[in-house]
Amino acid sequence: MLNRRTFVQSAVKTATIAATTRLNPLIAQSSSQPPSKSPNEAIQLALIGAGIQGQGDTRTALQVPGVKLVAVADCYDGRLAHCKELWGSDLFTTRDYREILARKDVDAVLIATPDHWHKQAAVDAMKAGKDVYLEKPMIHVYPDGPEIIDAARSTNRILQVGSQRVSSIVYAKAKELLASGAIGKLNMVSAYWDRNSSLGAWNYSVPLDASPETCDWPRFLGTAPKVSFSGERFFQWRKWKDYGSGVAGDLFVHLFSGTHFITGAKGPTRAMATGGLRFWNDGRDVYDVLLALFDYPDFNLSLRVNFVNGGAESEGFLFTGSEGLMEIAGNTVTVTRTPRETEPGYTVSTFTNDMQRQYIEQYRKKYPIVHPSGPLPQNVEKFAAPPGYSDSYDHFHNFFNAVRSRQPVVEDATFGFRAAGAALLSNLSVDRGSVVRWNPETMKLA
Ligand SMILES: NC(=O)c1ccc[n+]([C@@H]2O[C@H](COP(=O)([O-])OP(=O)(O)OC[C@H]3O[C@@H](n4cnc5c(N)ncnc54)[C@H](O)[C@@H]3O)[C@@H](O)[C@H]2O)c1
């Protein structure tokens, strides 16, 4: 039975645990896996891909006690210069991340490059002995998944994928509520991520000095098709499939990570998607509206992204169960349970008067009249994370704990592939114009 006091108390307790561990992040290391940091040494971090998310992630990572930034790699000189402005002129900076991987003073790397560099940078880093925080989506194309998983296994490195909500106390609460039967048996999950702005639709600013001199264009392209320099492609890469993975790789992947974490599911078996380029027709080759349906063994999932939703940015989840609904919105989770009716309803009135009388007599034996009459009251319970709560902080906190302890992380390479692999089924379904099948156990297209 849900009880407001225990619900809030539990929330406060979870938040307190998180806050306490923030103050005491240094936990004992396991002796079984080499090499790990002494609890008293700082973890020396390097950033690969110092753009919007890379700089934001680094700010958060450095709030975790015992973490020091020593080096940064990026392909745009202006961002390397700004990193020195932010973190000191003695910071080592380079256009070539291999120089960072060669450094003995780097323990872990934070990779926040465009998607088409994720696999190569992560595999190179693990082979160089570095632990890796890899931004989502873990993969750009399917073969990336097994390569990253194999590299993490063979090198015995910690790899955590950057869908930060997996470390959120709100998601932990939702997981706990679902497992406790708060909404009965789950039958459907719907989630969405809508936007209505130019920045939301990835039209990020291109700096005035963007040119082949200030931007290392060949290095940015990597294995992508060789095309001549374009400031838009460099700074707004999400708009092209050669570097990004559409709204599925950018946003569905968060919704999959959340769904898998909260339900414990490994992934869908079937997917079908549709969409269109409805507004941001600016040369991009990916959709700005995407709708997709997925079959899981025990429930169905529907996902939506709309970059022209006519309102404000919003995202959320609705978990539908046999006994209620659980909604995640912002940093809150709300369970609403509406009792089923105890009135026979209007269809009885089509029977003969005698049958109506008999029917209602029988019905009342099962459901006696309750006073006051009318629908039974809803049971609504709401959990809210404390003001200012940051799941990104907790995600980095978990990562650095694992770097020290060598204990596995929840959002490892397998988790990351199951989320990103599921998300990319949407693109495949759109391209093929058909249903696509996936084996979530083996993580292979069926
Ligand atoms: N977890 C989240 O909520 C979240 C939010 C935003 C972005 N992201 C992810 O972070 C990643 C980066 O996104 P962004 O918005 O910061 O992009 P961005 O374009 O702002 O930054 C990417 C940076 O990578 C650099 N780069 C490109 N190729 C490189 C290479 N070979 N070596 C080193 N640097 C290279 C670019 O010069 C650029 O500065 C993406 O994978 C994105 O999906 C995650």
Ligand as a Chemical Component Dictionary entry (heavy atoms), coordinates in Angstrom:
data_LIG
# 
_chem_comp.id                   LIG 
_chem_comp.type                 NON-POLYMER 
_chem_comp.pdbx_formal_charge   0 
_chem_comp.three_letter_code    LIG 
# 
loop_
_chem_comp_atom.comp_id 
_chem_comp_atom.atom_id 
_chem_comp_atom.alt_atom_id 
_chem_comp_atom.type_symbol 
_chem_comp_atom.charge 
_chem_comp_atom.model_Cartn_x 
_chem_comp_atom.model_Cartn_y 
_chem_comp_atom.model_Cartn_z 
_chem_comp_atom.pdbx_ordinal 
LIG N1  N1  N 0  23.879 12.870 -22.017 1  
LIG C1  C1  C 0  23.273 13.912 -22.526 2  
LIG O1  O1  O 0  22.248 14.373 -22.024 3  
LIG C2  C2  C 0  23.841 14.552 -23.751 4  
LIG C3  C3  C 0  23.462 15.872 -24.082 5  
LIG C4  C4  C 0  24.042 16.450 -25.203 6  
LIG C5  C5  C 0  24.952 15.745 -25.978 7  
LIG N2  N2  N 1  25.279 14.462 -25.636 8  
LIG C6  C6  C 0  26.223 13.712 -26.481 9  
LIG O2  O2  O 0  27.501 14.306 -26.395 10 
LIG C7  C7  C 0  28.181 14.180 -27.631 11 
LIG C8  C8  C 0  28.667 15.555 -28.066 12 
LIG O3  O3  O 0  27.552 16.395 -28.316 13 
LIG P1  P1  P 0  27.714 17.995 -28.330 14 
LIG O4  O4  O 0  26.374 18.571 -28.380 15 
LIG O5  O5  O -1 28.605 18.383 -27.224 16 
LIG O6  O6  O 0  28.449 18.216 -29.725 17 
LIG P2  P2  P 0  29.453 19.408 -30.088 18 
LIG O7  O7  O 0  29.481 19.491 -31.552 19 
LIG O8  O8  O 0  29.092 20.639 -29.316 20 
LIG O9  O9  O 0  30.856 18.886 -29.542 21 
LIG C9  C9  C 0  31.557 17.855 -30.152 22 
LIG C10 C10 C 0  33.024 18.240 -30.130 23 
LIG O10 O10 O 0  33.759 17.100 -30.564 24 
LIG C11 C11 C 0  34.866 17.586 -31.293 25 
LIG N3  N3  N 0  35.391 16.495 -32.128 26 
LIG C12 C12 C 0  34.918 16.007 -33.280 27 
LIG N4  N4  N 0  35.690 15.000 -33.713 28 
LIG C13 C13 C 0  36.672 14.845 -32.781 29 
LIG C14 C14 C 0  37.804 13.991 -32.672 30 
LIG N5  N5  N 0  38.062 13.059 -33.602 31 
LIG N6  N6  N 0  38.624 14.143 -31.608 32 
LIG C15 C15 C 0  38.383 15.090 -30.663 33 
LIG N7  N7  N 0  37.330 15.937 -30.731 34 
LIG C16 C16 C 0  36.486 15.808 -31.769 35 
LIG C17 C17 C 0  34.319 18.747 -32.078 36 
LIG O11 O11 O 0  35.365 19.619 -32.462 37 
LIG C18 C18 C 0  33.348 19.373 -31.096 38 
LIG O12 O12 O 0  33.900 20.470 -30.389 39 
LIG C19 C19 C 0  27.210 13.542 -28.602 40 
LIG O13 O13 O 0  27.472 12.172 -28.739 41 
LIG C20 C20 C 0  25.865 13.741 -27.948 42 
LIG O14 O14 O 0  24.932 12.722 -28.271 43 
LIG C21 C21 C 0  24.757 13.880 -24.532 44 
# 
loop_
_chem_comp_bond.comp_id 
_chem_comp_bond.atom_id_1 
_chem_comp_bond.atom_id_2 
_chem_comp_bond.value_order 
_chem_comp_bond.pdbx_ordinal 
LIG N1  C1  SING 1  
LIG C1  O1  DOUB 2  
LIG C1  C2  SING 3  
LIG C2  C3  SING 4  
LIG C2  C21 DOUB 5  
LIG C3  C4  DOUB 6  
LIG C4  C5  SING 7  
LIG C5  N2  DOUB 8  
LIG N2  C6  SING 9  
LIG N2  C21 SING 10 
LIG C6  O2  SING 11 
LIG C6  C20 SING 12 
LIG O2  C7  SING 13 
LIG C7  C8  SING 14 
LIG C7  C19 SING 15 
LIG C8  O3  SING 16 
LIG O3  P1  SING 17 
LIG P1  O4  DOUB 18 
LIG P1  O5  SING 19 
LIG P1  O6  SING 20 
LIG O6  P2  SING 21 
LIG P2  O7  DOUB 22 
LIG P2  O8  SING 23 
LIG P2  O9  SING 24 
LIG O9  C9  SING 25 
LIG C9  C10 SING 26 
LIG C10 O10 SING 27 
LIG C10 C18 SING 28 
LIG O10 C11 SING 29 
LIG C11 N3  SING 30 
LIG C11 C17 SING 31 
LIG N3  C12 SING 32 
LIG N3  C16 SING 33 
LIG C12 N4  DOUB 34 
LIG N4  C13 SING 35 
LIG C13 C14 SING 36 
LIG C13 C16 DOUB 37 
LIG C14 N5  SING 38 
LIG C14 N6  DOUB 39 
LIG N6  C15 SING 40 
LIG C15 N7  DOUB 41 
LIG N7  C16 SING 42 
LIG C17 O11 SING 43 
LIG C17 C18 SING 44 
LIG C18 O12 SING 45 
LIG C19 O13 SING 46 
LIG C19 C20 SING 47 
LIG C20 O14 SING 48 
# 
